[in-house]
Amino acid sequence: YLLLIRPQQQQAKLKQMLTTLKKGDRVLTSGGIYGTVWGVDDTKAVLRIAEGQKEDVKVEFAKSAIVQVLAEGSR
């Protein structure tokens, strides 16, 4: 069970999370960066990582770099 089934379940859960990713979700990347999804397509996501007075700071990440979608109220 620990060697075969559990890893497959975890991979399926991560894949499901990445496919349901949408604009406005607060996420954590594998590099430890918190951000808000600004845009998303099949292979990448654009995250807003900081707010500025004139412009927000936006960075492109591979969707595979996103490891967690955070709860709605977390900041």
Number of C-alpha atoms within 10 A of each C-alpha: 6 7 7 8 9 11 12 12 11 11 11 12 11 16 13 11 15 21 12 8 19 16 13 14 17 23 20 17 18 11 9 11 11 20 24 22 22 18 17 19 12 9 10 15 24 19 26 19 16 13 10 7 5 6 8 11 12 17 14 14 15 14 19 14 15 23 16 15 19 15 10 9 6 7 9
